[in-house]
């Protein structure tokens, strides 16, 4: 038992040290290219890639306002490695599930961060299958997160391109949770949500299906 405790403490100390190193590296870098280069020089243990991704998002949400530096940095890691891309996919799921615990400023930065990597296709849009947009399955916090996420996607892609992406027949299974058709009440909730945030243009298909 005693030996196990020592090993645990040692592991925890290493983890704290790693986080400090990642934080210092990010904060001391003048641009995302240099940050990415320096972060790749850090020797990570097996499975510690997730720690790096968590720290990038944590640093992002600690800033007073969102900095595109972090979106570009995440973009670089997503495109450079399947392992990092999968870590950021898991991080989206974790962050969305815990969004009720974030203050508005952090929530906004997290939403803009993920909008960046989605808009640039660095992160697969399949992660949105984890979002079920109904009254019962969302909270006030998750609705604010989704509002900022989709408004930012519209800003970066343009309404037409966003609509094309959401109506892509090959992604139908992914987006059926965002435009649920299982019950008219849920479909109406989704339509009303997007209309209320100024994105009614992406609900045309849902409106047609509801009318029929």
mmCIF file of the C-alpha atoms, coordinates in Angstrom:
data_MODEL
# 
_entry.id   MODEL 
# 
loop_
_atom_site.group_PDB 
_atom_site.id 
_atom_site.type_symbol 
_atom_site.label_atom_id 
_atom_site.label_alt_id 
_atom_site.label_comp_id 
_atom_site.label_asym_id 
_atom_site.label_entity_id 
_atom_site.label_seq_id 
_atom_site.pdbx_PDB_ins_code 
_atom_site.Cartn_x 
_atom_site.Cartn_y 
_atom_site.Cartn_z 
_atom_site.occupancy 
_atom_site.B_iso_or_equiv 
_atom_site.pdbx_formal_charge 
_atom_site.auth_seq_id 
_atom_site.auth_comp_id 
_atom_site.auth_asym_id 
_atom_site.auth_atom_id 
_atom_site.pdbx_PDB_model_num 
ATOM 1   C CA . UNK A 1 1   ? 0.000   0.000  0.000   1.00 0.00 ? 1   UNK A CA 1 
ATOM 2   C CA . UNK A 1 2   ? 2.778   2.393  0.990   1.00 0.00 ? 2   UNK A CA 1 
ATOM 3   C CA . UNK A 1 3   ? 4.682   1.811  -2.238  1.00 0.00 ? 3   UNK A CA 1 
ATOM 4   C CA . UNK A 1 4   ? 1.522   2.378  -4.276  1.00 0.00 ? 4   UNK A CA 1 
ATOM 5   C CA . UNK A 1 5   ? 0.930   5.736  -2.599  1.00 0.00 ? 5   UNK A CA 1 
ATOM 6   C CA . UNK A 1 6   ? 4.456   6.881  -3.421  1.00 0.00 ? 6   UNK A CA 1 
ATOM 7   C CA . UNK A 1 7   ? 4.010   5.914  -7.077  1.00 0.00 ? 7   UNK A CA 1 
ATOM 8   C CA . UNK A 1 8   ? 0.681   7.767  -7.184  1.00 0.00 ? 8   UNK A CA 1 
ATOM 9   C CA . UNK A 1 9   ? 2.255   10.901 -5.687  1.00 0.00 ? 9   UNK A CA 1 
ATOM 10  C CA . UNK A 1 10  ? 5.135   10.707 -8.145  1.00 0.00 ? 10  UNK A CA 1 
ATOM 11  C CA . UNK A 1 11  ? 2.698   10.363 -11.067 1.00 0.00 ? 11  UNK A CA 1 
ATOM 12  C CA . UNK A 1 12  ? 0.650   13.305 -9.813  1.00 0.00 ? 12  UNK A CA 1 
ATOM 13  C CA . UNK A 1 13  ? 3.793   15.423 -9.432  1.00 0.00 ? 13  UNK A CA 1 
ATOM 14  C CA . UNK A 1 14  ? 4.841   14.568 -12.982 1.00 0.00 ? 14  UNK A CA 1 
ATOM 15  C CA . UNK A 1 15  ? 1.394   15.550 -14.260 1.00 0.00 ? 15  UNK A CA 1 
ATOM 16  C CA . UNK A 1 16  ? 1.470   18.923 -12.478 1.00 0.00 ? 16  UNK A CA 1 
ATOM 17  C CA . UNK A 1 17  ? 4.966   19.519 -13.837 1.00 0.00 ? 17  UNK A CA 1 
ATOM 18  C CA . UNK A 1 18  ? 3.823   18.632 -17.362 1.00 0.00 ? 18  UNK A CA 1 
ATOM 19  C CA . UNK A 1 19  ? 0.869   21.031 -17.146 1.00 0.00 ? 19  UNK A CA 1 
ATOM 20  C CA . UNK A 1 20  ? 3.144   23.830 -15.945 1.00 0.00 ? 20  UNK A CA 1 
ATOM 21  C CA . UNK A 1 21  ? 5.540   23.184 -18.816 1.00 0.00 ? 21  UNK A CA 1 
ATOM 22  C CA . UNK A 1 22  ? 2.706   23.246 -21.370 1.00 0.00 ? 22  UNK A CA 1 
ATOM 23  C CA . UNK A 1 23  ? 1.249   26.418 -19.831 1.00 0.00 ? 23  UNK A CA 1 
ATOM 24  C CA . UNK A 1 24  ? 4.619   28.213 -19.784 1.00 0.00 ? 24  UNK A CA 1 
ATOM 25  C CA . UNK A 1 25  ? 5.321   27.159 -23.374 1.00 0.00 ? 25  UNK A CA 1 
ATOM 26  C CA . UNK A 1 26  ? 1.992   28.485 -24.644 1.00 0.00 ? 26  UNK A CA 1 
ATOM 27  C CA . UNK A 1 27  ? 2.183   31.745 -22.694 1.00 0.00 ? 27  UNK A CA 1 
ATOM 28  C CA . UNK A 1 28  ? 5.747   32.509 -23.788 1.00 0.00 ? 28  UNK A CA 1 
ATOM 29  C CA . UNK A 1 29  ? 5.113   31.912 -27.502 1.00 0.00 ? 29  UNK A CA 1 
ATOM 30  C CA . UNK A 1 30  ? 4.580   35.022 -29.674 1.00 0.00 ? 30  UNK A CA 1 
ATOM 31  C CA . UNK A 1 31  ? 2.470   33.127 -32.249 1.00 0.00 ? 31  UNK A CA 1 
ATOM 32  C CA . UNK A 1 32  ? 0.728   29.796 -32.728 1.00 0.00 ? 32  UNK A CA 1 
ATOM 33  C CA . UNK A 1 33  ? 3.380   28.468 -35.127 1.00 0.00 ? 33  UNK A CA 1 
ATOM 34  C CA . UNK A 1 34  ? 6.112   28.825 -32.515 1.00 0.00 ? 34  UNK A CA 1 
ATOM 35  C CA . UNK A 1 35  ? 3.823   27.477 -29.795 1.00 0.00 ? 35  UNK A CA 1 
ATOM 36  C CA . UNK A 1 36  ? 3.054   24.413 -31.893 1.00 0.00 ? 36  UNK A CA 1 
ATOM 37  C CA . UNK A 1 37  ? 6.723   23.832 -32.666 1.00 0.00 ? 37  UNK A CA 1 
ATOM 38  C CA . UNK A 1 38  ? 7.746   24.120 -29.000 1.00 0.00 ? 38  UNK A CA 1 
ATOM 39  C CA . UNK A 1 39  ? 4.873   21.968 -27.736 1.00 0.00 ? 39  UNK A CA 1 
ATOM 40  C CA . UNK A 1 40  ? 5.876   19.178 -30.097 1.00 0.00 ? 40  UNK A CA 1 
ATOM 41  C CA . UNK A 1 41  ? 9.331   19.181 -28.480 1.00 0.00 ? 41  UNK A CA 1 
ATOM 42  C CA . UNK A 1 42  ? 7.858   18.287 -25.075 1.00 0.00 ? 42  UNK A CA 1 
ATOM 43  C CA . UNK A 1 43  ? 8.361   14.608 -24.325 1.00 0.00 ? 43  UNK A CA 1 
ATOM 44  C CA . UNK A 1 44  ? 4.976   13.120 -23.486 1.00 0.00 ? 44  UNK A CA 1 
ATOM 45  C CA . UNK A 1 45  ? 4.311   9.787  -21.840 1.00 0.00 ? 45  UNK A CA 1 
ATOM 46  C CA . UNK A 1 46  ? 1.934   7.316  -23.432 1.00 0.00 ? 46  UNK A CA 1 
ATOM 47  C CA . UNK A 1 47  ? -1.614  8.686  -23.400 1.00 0.00 ? 47  UNK A CA 1 
ATOM 48  C CA . UNK A 1 48  ? -0.566  12.191 -22.318 1.00 0.00 ? 48  UNK A CA 1 
ATOM 49  C CA . UNK A 1 49  ? -1.615  13.761 -25.622 1.00 0.00 ? 49  UNK A CA 1 
ATOM 50  C CA . UNK A 1 50  ? -5.015  14.416 -24.053 1.00 0.00 ? 50  UNK A CA 1 
ATOM 51  C CA . UNK A 1 51  ? -3.345  16.493 -21.322 1.00 0.00 ? 51  UNK A CA 1 
ATOM 52  C CA . UNK A 1 52  ? -1.842  18.733 -23.985 1.00 0.00 ? 52  UNK A CA 1 
ATOM 53  C CA . UNK A 1 53  ? -5.233  19.241 -25.657 1.00 0.00 ? 53  UNK A CA 1 
ATOM 54  C CA . UNK A 1 54  ? -6.929  19.922 -22.306 1.00 0.00 ? 54  UNK A CA 1 
ATOM 55  C CA . UNK A 1 55  ? -4.278  22.538 -21.472 1.00 0.00 ? 55  UNK A CA 1 
ATOM 56  C CA . UNK A 1 56  ? -4.662  24.295 -24.847 1.00 0.00 ? 56  UNK A CA 1 
ATOM 57  C CA . UNK A 1 57  ? -8.400  24.668 -24.226 1.00 0.00 ? 57  UNK A CA 1 
ATOM 58  C CA . UNK A 1 58  ? -7.843  25.617 -20.565 1.00 0.00 ? 58  UNK A CA 1 
ATOM 59  C CA . UNK A 1 59  ? -5.423  28.388 -21.550 1.00 0.00 ? 59  UNK A CA 1 
ATOM 60  C CA . UNK A 1 60  ? -7.918  29.560 -24.164 1.00 0.00 ? 60  UNK A CA 1 
ATOM 61  C CA . UNK A 1 61  ? -10.775 29.856 -21.682 1.00 0.00 ? 61  UNK A CA 1 
ATOM 62  C CA . UNK A 1 62  ? -8.572  31.617 -19.103 1.00 0.00 ? 62  UNK A CA 1 
ATOM 63  C CA . UNK A 1 63  ? -8.081  34.594 -21.445 1.00 0.00 ? 63  UNK A CA 1 
ATOM 64  C CA . UNK A 1 64  ? -10.351 37.603 -20.930 1.00 0.00 ? 64  UNK A CA 1 
ATOM 65  C CA . UNK A 1 65  ? -11.587 37.341 -24.514 1.00 0.00 ? 65  UNK A CA 1 
ATOM 66  C CA . UNK A 1 66  ? -11.214 34.654 -27.166 1.00 0.00 ? 66  UNK A CA 1 
ATOM 67  C CA . UNK A 1 67  ? -7.925  34.676 -29.100 1.00 0.00 ? 67  UNK A CA 1 
ATOM 68  C CA . UNK A 1 68  ? -7.793  32.945 -32.490 1.00 0.00 ? 68  UNK A CA 1 
ATOM 69  C CA . UNK A 1 69  ? -4.237  31.915 -31.521 1.00 0.00 ? 69  UNK A CA 1 
ATOM 70  C CA . UNK A 1 70  ? -5.772  28.904 -29.747 1.00 0.00 ? 70  UNK A CA 1 
ATOM 71  C CA . UNK A 1 71  ? -8.049  27.888 -32.599 1.00 0.00 ? 71  UNK A CA 1 
ATOM 72  C CA . UNK A 1 72  ? -5.092  27.976 -34.998 1.00 0.00 ? 72  UNK A CA 1 
ATOM 73  C CA . UNK A 1 73  ? -2.991  25.979 -32.534 1.00 0.00 ? 73  UNK A CA 1 
ATOM 74  C CA . UNK A 1 74  ? -5.660  23.278 -32.152 1.00 0.00 ? 74  UNK A CA 1 
ATOM 75  C CA . UNK A 1 75  ? -6.130  23.256 -35.945 1.00 0.00 ? 75  UNK A CA 1 
ATOM 76  C CA . UNK A 1 76  ? -2.442  22.517 -36.391 1.00 0.00 ? 76  UNK A CA 1 
ATOM 77  C CA . UNK A 1 77  ? -2.504  19.597 -33.948 1.00 0.00 ? 77  UNK A CA 1 
ATOM 78  C CA . UNK A 1 78  ? -5.736  18.142 -35.402 1.00 0.00 ? 78  UNK A CA 1 
ATOM 79  C CA . UNK A 1 79  ? -4.377  18.119 -38.943 1.00 0.00 ? 79  UNK A CA 1 
ATOM 80  C CA . UNK A 1 80  ? -0.935  16.914 -37.896 1.00 0.00 ? 80  UNK A CA 1 
ATOM 81  C CA . UNK A 1 81  ? -1.959  13.786 -36.042 1.00 0.00 ? 81  UNK A CA 1 
ATOM 82  C CA . UNK A 1 82  ? -4.915  11.409 -35.884 1.00 0.00 ? 82  UNK A CA 1 
ATOM 83  C CA . UNK A 1 83  ? -4.189  10.917 -32.171 1.00 0.00 ? 83  UNK A CA 1 
ATOM 84  C CA . UNK A 1 84  ? -4.537  14.626 -31.423 1.00 0.00 ? 84  UNK A CA 1 
ATOM 85  C CA . UNK A 1 85  ? -7.621  14.919 -33.610 1.00 0.00 ? 85  UNK A CA 1 
ATOM 86  C CA . UNK A 1 86  ? -9.296  12.127 -31.666 1.00 0.00 ? 86  UNK A CA 1 
ATOM 87  C CA . UNK A 1 87  ? -8.260  13.804 -28.396 1.00 0.00 ? 87  UNK A CA 1 
ATOM 88  C CA . UNK A 1 88  ? -9.939  17.047 -29.473 1.00 0.00 ? 88  UNK A CA 1 
ATOM 89  C CA . UNK A 1 89  ? -13.031 15.084 -30.539 1.00 0.00 ? 89  UNK A CA 1 
ATOM 90  C CA . UNK A 1 90  ? -13.211 13.568 -27.040 1.00 0.00 ? 90  UNK A CA 1 
ATOM 91  C CA . UNK A 1 91  ? -12.544 16.974 -25.531 1.00 0.00 ? 91  UNK A CA 1 
ATOM 92  C CA . UNK A 1 92  ? -15.536 18.448 -27.379 1.00 0.00 ? 92  UNK A CA 1 
ATOM 93  C CA . UNK A 1 93  ? -17.779 15.725 -25.937 1.00 0.00 ? 93  UNK A CA 1 
ATOM 94  C CA . UNK A 1 94  ? -16.400 16.272 -22.424 1.00 0.00 ? 94  UNK A CA 1 
ATOM 95  C CA . UNK A 1 95  ? -16.637 20.054 -22.639 1.00 0.00 ? 95  UNK A CA 1 
ATOM 96  C CA . UNK A 1 96  ? -20.210 20.019 -23.943 1.00 0.00 ? 96  UNK A CA 1 
ATOM 97  C CA . UNK A 1 97  ? -21.245 17.635 -21.149 1.00 0.00 ? 97  UNK A CA 1 
ATOM 98  C CA . UNK A 1 98  ? -19.687 19.934 -18.523 1.00 0.00 ? 98  UNK A CA 1 
ATOM 99  C CA . UNK A 1 99  ? -20.711 23.255 -20.055 1.00 0.00 ? 99  UNK A CA 1 
ATOM 100 C CA . UNK A 1 100 ? -23.192 24.007 -17.248 1.00 0.00 ? 100 UNK A CA 1 
ATOM 101 C CA . UNK A 1 101 ? -20.203 24.504 -14.930 1.00 0.00 ? 101 UNK A CA 1 
ATOM 102 C CA . UNK A 1 102 ? -18.629 27.284 -17.006 1.00 0.00 ? 102 UNK A CA 1 
ATOM 103 C CA . UNK A 1 103 ? -19.038 31.005 -16.492 1.00 0.00 ? 103 UNK A CA 1 
ATOM 104 C CA . UNK A 1 104 ? -20.296 32.889 -19.552 1.00 0.00 ? 104 UNK A CA 1 
ATOM 105 C CA . UNK A 1 105 ? -16.865 34.216 -20.537 1.00 0.00 ? 105 UNK A CA 1 
ATOM 106 C CA . UNK A 1 106 ? -15.262 30.751 -20.513 1.00 0.00 ? 106 UNK A CA 1 
ATOM 107 C CA . UNK A 1 107 ? -18.296 29.260 -22.217 1.00 0.00 ? 107 UNK A CA 1 
ATOM 108 C CA . UNK A 1 108 ? -18.033 31.819 -25.031 1.00 0.00 ? 108 UNK A CA 1 
ATOM 109 C CA . UNK A 1 109 ? -14.323 31.163 -25.559 1.00 0.00 ? 109 UNK A CA 1 
ATOM 110 C CA . UNK A 1 110 ? -14.826 27.383 -25.602 1.00 0.00 ? 110 UNK A CA 1 
ATOM 111 C CA . UNK A 1 111 ? -17.625 27.683 -28.176 1.00 0.00 ? 111 UNK A CA 1 
ATOM 112 C CA . UNK A 1 112 ? -15.530 29.969 -30.418 1.00 0.00 ? 112 UNK A CA 1 
ATOM 113 C CA . UNK A 1 113 ? -12.547 27.638 -30.053 1.00 0.00 ? 113 UNK A CA 1 
ATOM 114 C CA . UNK A 1 114 ? -14.516 24.623 -31.298 1.00 0.00 ? 114 UNK A CA 1 
ATOM 115 C CA . UNK A 1 115 ? -16.242 26.684 -34.005 1.00 0.00 ? 115 UNK A CA 1 
ATOM 116 C CA . UNK A 1 116 ? -12.795 27.480 -35.419 1.00 0.00 ? 116 UNK A CA 1 
ATOM 117 C CA . UNK A 1 117 ? -11.674 23.847 -35.725 1.00 0.00 ? 117 UNK A CA 1 
ATOM 118 C CA . UNK A 1 118 ? -15.069 22.808 -37.127 1.00 0.00 ? 118 UNK A CA 1 
ATOM 119 C CA . UNK A 1 119 ? -15.228 25.643 -39.668 1.00 0.00 ? 119 UNK A CA 1 
ATOM 120 C CA . UNK A 1 120 ? -11.755 24.742 -40.954 1.00 0.00 ? 120 UNK A CA 1 
ATOM 121 C CA . UNK A 1 121 ? -12.646 21.012 -41.063 1.00 0.00 ? 121 UNK A CA 1 
ATOM 122 C CA . UNK A 1 122 ? -9.768  20.242 -38.702 1.00 0.00 ? 122 UNK A CA 1 
ATOM 123 C CA . UNK A 1 123 ? -12.316 18.611 -36.389 1.00 0.00 ? 123 UNK A CA 1 
ATOM 124 C CA . UNK A 1 124 ? -14.836 16.172 -37.918 1.00 0.00 ? 124 UNK A CA 1 
ATOM 125 C CA . UNK A 1 125 ? -18.424 17.469 -37.827 1.00 0.00 ? 125 UNK A CA 1 
ATOM 126 C CA . UNK A 1 126 ? -19.419 14.039 -36.528 1.00 0.00 ? 126 UNK A CA 1 
ATOM 127 C CA . UNK A 1 127 ? -18.780 15.360 -33.000 1.00 0.00 ? 127 UNK A CA 1 
ATOM 128 C CA . UNK A 1 128 ? -22.078 17.253 -33.298 1.00 0.00 ? 128 UNK A CA 1 
ATOM 129 C CA . UNK A 1 129 ? -23.903 13.925 -33.090 1.00 0.00 ? 129 UNK A CA 1 
ATOM 130 C CA . UNK A 1 130 ? -23.287 14.285 -29.338 1.00 0.00 ? 130 UNK A CA 1 
ATOM 131 C CA . UNK A 1 131 ? -25.583 17.324 -29.264 1.00 0.00 ? 131 UNK A CA 1 
ATOM 132 C CA . UNK A 1 132 ? -29.312 16.626 -28.943 1.00 0.00 ? 132 UNK A CA 1 
ATOM 133 C CA . UNK A 1 133 ? -31.152 19.886 -29.435 1.00 0.00 ? 133 UNK A CA 1 
ATOM 134 C CA . UNK A 1 134 ? -34.420 19.468 -27.538 1.00 0.00 ? 134 UNK A CA 1 
ATOM 135 C CA . UNK A 1 135 ? -35.848 21.297 -24.547 1.00 0.00 ? 135 UNK A CA 1 
ATOM 136 C CA . UNK A 1 136 ? -35.281 18.282 -22.291 1.00 0.00 ? 136 UNK A CA 1 
ATOM 137 C CA . UNK A 1 137 ? -31.729 17.590 -23.470 1.00 0.00 ? 137 UNK A CA 1 
ATOM 138 C CA . UNK A 1 138 ? -30.365 21.132 -23.185 1.00 0.00 ? 138 UNK A CA 1 
ATOM 139 C CA . UNK A 1 139 ? -29.826 23.604 -20.356 1.00 0.00 ? 139 UNK A CA 1 
ATOM 140 C CA . UNK A 1 140 ? -29.582 27.390 -20.465 1.00 0.00 ? 140 UNK A CA 1 
ATOM 141 C CA . UNK A 1 141 ? -25.767 26.998 -20.523 1.00 0.00 ? 141 UNK A CA 1 
ATOM 142 C CA . UNK A 1 142 ? -25.692 24.452 -23.339 1.00 0.00 ? 142 UNK A CA 1 
ATOM 143 C CA . UNK A 1 143 ? -28.081 26.617 -25.375 1.00 0.00 ? 143 UNK A CA 1 
ATOM 144 C CA . UNK A 1 144 ? -25.768 29.620 -24.961 1.00 0.00 ? 144 UNK A CA 1 
ATOM 145 C CA . UNK A 1 145 ? -22.822 27.412 -26.005 1.00 0.00 ? 145 UNK A CA 1 
ATOM 146 C CA . UNK A 1 146 ? -24.703 26.220 -29.109 1.00 0.00 ? 146 UNK A CA 1 
ATOM 147 C CA . UNK A 1 147 ? -25.860 29.739 -29.931 1.00 0.00 ? 147 UNK A CA 1 
ATOM 148 C CA . UNK A 1 148 ? -22.272 31.050 -29.949 1.00 0.00 ? 148 UNK A CA 1 
ATOM 149 C CA . UNK A 1 149 ? -20.968 27.937 -31.745 1.00 0.00 ? 149 UNK A CA 1 
ATOM 150 C CA . UNK A 1 150 ? -23.453 28.160 -34.625 1.00 0.00 ? 150 UNK A CA 1 
ATOM 151 C CA . UNK A 1 151 ? -23.345 31.951 -34.906 1.00 0.00 ? 151 UNK A CA 1 
ATOM 152 C CA . UNK A 1 152 ? -19.560 31.728 -35.164 1.00 0.00 ? 152 UNK A CA 1 
ATOM 153 C CA . UNK A 1 153 ? -19.794 28.921 -37.753 1.00 0.00 ? 153 UNK A CA 1 
ATOM 154 C CA . UNK A 1 154 ? -22.156 31.114 -39.772 1.00 0.00 ? 154 UNK A CA 1 
ATOM 155 C CA . UNK A 1 155 ? -19.758 34.047 -39.426 1.00 0.00 ? 155 UNK A CA 1 
ATOM 156 C CA . UNK A 1 156 ? -16.750 32.019 -40.589 1.00 0.00 ? 156 UNK A CA 1 
ATOM 157 C CA . UNK A 1 157 ? -18.391 29.925 -43.316 1.00 0.00 ? 157 UNK A CA 1 
ATOM 158 C CA . UNK A 1 158 ? -21.279 32.130 -44.426 1.00 0.00 ? 158 UNK A CA 1 
ATOM 159 C CA . UNK A 1 159 ? -24.924 31.067 -44.153 1.00 0.00 ? 159 UNK A CA 1 
ATOM 160 C CA . UNK A 1 160 ? -24.997 29.316 -47.539 1.00 0.00 ? 160 UNK A CA 1 
ATOM 161 C CA . UNK A 1 161 ? -21.938 27.129 -46.843 1.00 0.00 ? 161 UNK A CA 1 
ATOM 162 C CA . UNK A 1 162 ? -23.179 26.307 -43.339 1.00 0.00 ? 162 UNK A CA 1 
ATOM 163 C CA . UNK A 1 163 ? -26.544 25.275 -44.748 1.00 0.00 ? 163 UNK A CA 1 
ATOM 164 C CA . UNK A 1 164 ? -24.839 23.101 -47.391 1.00 0.00 ? 164 UNK A CA 1 
ATOM 165 C CA . UNK A 1 165 ? -22.812 21.399 -44.676 1.00 0.00 ? 165 UNK A CA 1 
ATOM 166 C CA . UNK A 1 166 ? -25.869 20.731 -42.495 1.00 0.00 ? 166 UNK A CA 1 
ATOM 167 C CA . UNK A 1 167 ? -27.867 19.391 -45.454 1.00 0.00 ? 167 UNK A CA 1 
ATOM 168 C CA . UNK A 1 168 ? -25.089 17.088 -46.693 1.00 0.00 ? 168 UNK A CA 1 
ATOM 169 C CA . UNK A 1 169 ? -26.906 13.748 -47.281 1.00 0.00 ? 169 UNK A CA 1 
ATOM 170 C CA . UNK A 1 170 ? -23.835 11.785 -46.121 1.00 0.00 ? 170 UNK A CA 1 
ATOM 171 C CA . UNK A 1 171 ? -24.035 13.557 -42.728 1.00 0.00 ? 171 UNK A CA 1 
ATOM 172 C CA . UNK A 1 172 ? -27.761 13.030 -42.178 1.00 0.00 ? 172 UNK A CA 1 
ATOM 173 C CA . UNK A 1 173 ? -27.256 10.649 -39.246 1.00 0.00 ? 173 UNK A CA 1 
ATOM 174 C CA . UNK A 1 174 ? -24.933 13.148 -37.568 1.00 0.00 ? 174 UNK A CA 1 
ATOM 175 C CA . UNK A 1 175 ? -27.304 16.091 -37.746 1.00 0.00 ? 175 UNK A CA 1 
ATOM 176 C CA . UNK A 1 176 ? -30.568 14.306 -36.932 1.00 0.00 ? 176 UNK A CA 1 
ATOM 177 C CA . UNK A 1 177 ? -29.896 15.063 -33.257 1.00 0.00 ? 177 UNK A CA 1 
ATOM 178 C CA . UNK A 1 178 ? -29.642 18.798 -34.030 1.00 0.00 ? 178 UNK A CA 1 
ATOM 179 C CA . UNK A 1 179 ? -32.793 18.775 -36.174 1.00 0.00 ? 179 UNK A CA 1 
ATOM 180 C CA . UNK A 1 180 ? -34.720 15.970 -34.428 1.00 0.00 ? 180 UNK A CA 1 
ATOM 181 C CA . UNK A 1 181 ? -37.637 14.555 -36.402 1.00 0.00 ? 181 UNK A CA 1 
ATOM 182 C CA . UNK A 1 182 ? -38.794 12.015 -33.817 1.00 0.00 ? 182 UNK A CA 1 
ATOM 183 C CA . UNK A 1 183 ? -41.565 14.323 -32.558 1.00 0.00 ? 183 UNK A CA 1 
ATOM 184 C CA . UNK A 1 184 ? -43.048 17.588 -33.933 1.00 0.00 ? 184 UNK A CA 1 
ATOM 185 C CA . UNK A 1 185 ? -42.461 19.248 -30.540 1.00 0.00 ? 185 UNK A CA 1 
ATOM 186 C CA . UNK A 1 186 ? -38.711 18.592 -30.791 1.00 0.00 ? 186 UNK A CA 1 
ATOM 187 C CA . UNK A 1 187 ? -38.554 19.714 -34.415 1.00 0.00 ? 187 UNK A CA 1 
ATOM 188 C CA . UNK A 1 188 ? -40.323 22.973 -33.530 1.00 0.00 ? 188 UNK A CA 1 
ATOM 189 C CA . UNK A 1 189 ? -37.958 23.551 -30.608 1.00 0.00 ? 189 UNK A CA 1 
ATOM 190 C CA . UNK A 1 190 ? -34.931 23.224 -32.907 1.00 0.00 ? 190 UNK A CA 1 
ATOM 191 C CA . UNK A 1 191 ? -36.468 25.505 -35.553 1.00 0.00 ? 191 UNK A CA 1 
ATOM 192 C CA . UNK A 1 192 ? -37.400 28.109 -32.940 1.00 0.00 ? 192 UNK A CA 1 
ATOM 193 C CA . UNK A 1 193 ? -33.932 27.947 -31.383 1.00 0.00 ? 193 UNK A CA 1 
ATOM 194 C CA . UNK A 1 194 ? -32.116 28.688 -34.643 1.00 0.00 ? 194 UNK A CA 1 
ATOM 195 C CA . UNK A 1 195 ? -34.658 31.332 -35.664 1.00 0.00 ? 195 UNK A CA 1 
ATOM 196 C CA . UNK A 1 196 ? -34.263 33.121 -32.311 1.00 0.00 ? 196 UNK A CA 1 
ATOM 197 C CA . UNK A 1 197 ? -30.465 33.391 -32.774 1.00 0.00 ? 197 UNK A CA 1 
ATOM 198 C CA . UNK A 1 198 ? -30.759 34.793 -36.295 1.00 0.00 ? 198 UNK A CA 1 
ATOM 199 C CA . UNK A 1 199 ? -30.052 31.534 -38.149 1.00 0.00 ? 199 UNK A CA 1 
ATOM 200 C CA . UNK A 1 200 ? -33.554 30.672 -39.358 1.00 0.00 ? 200 UNK A CA 1 
ATOM 201 C CA . UNK A 1 201 ? -32.076 30.192 -42.832 1.00 0.00 ? 201 UNK A CA 1 
ATOM 202 C CA . UNK A 1 202 ? -30.653 26.795 -41.858 1.00 0.00 ? 202 UNK A CA 1 
ATOM 203 C CA . UNK A 1 203 ? -34.050 25.447 -40.767 1.00 0.00 ? 203 UNK A CA 1 
ATOM 204 C CA . UNK A 1 204 ? -35.752 25.329 -44.188 1.00 0.00 ? 204 UNK A CA 1 
ATOM 205 C CA . UNK A 1 205 ? -35.395 21.574 -44.593 1.00 0.00 ? 205 UNK A CA 1 
ATOM 206 C CA . UNK A 1 206 ? -36.720 20.969 -41.062 1.00 0.00 ? 206 UNK A CA 1 
ATOM 207 C CA . UNK A 1 207 ? -39.664 23.316 -41.742 1.00 0.00 ? 207 UNK A CA 1 
ATOM 208 C CA . UNK A 1 208 ? -40.544 21.437 -44.935 1.00 0.00 ? 208 UNK A CA 1 
ATOM 209 C CA . UNK A 1 209 ? -40.413 18.066 -43.187 1.00 0.00 ? 209 UNK A CA 1 
ATOM 210 C CA . UNK A 1 210 ? -42.535 19.404 -40.327 1.00 0.00 ? 210 UNK A CA 1 
ATOM 211 C CA . UNK A 1 211 ? -45.118 20.800 -42.765 1.00 0.00 ? 211 UNK A CA 1 
ATOM 212 C CA . UNK A 1 212 ? -45.378 17.430 -44.509 1.00 0.00 ? 212 UNK A CA 1 
# 
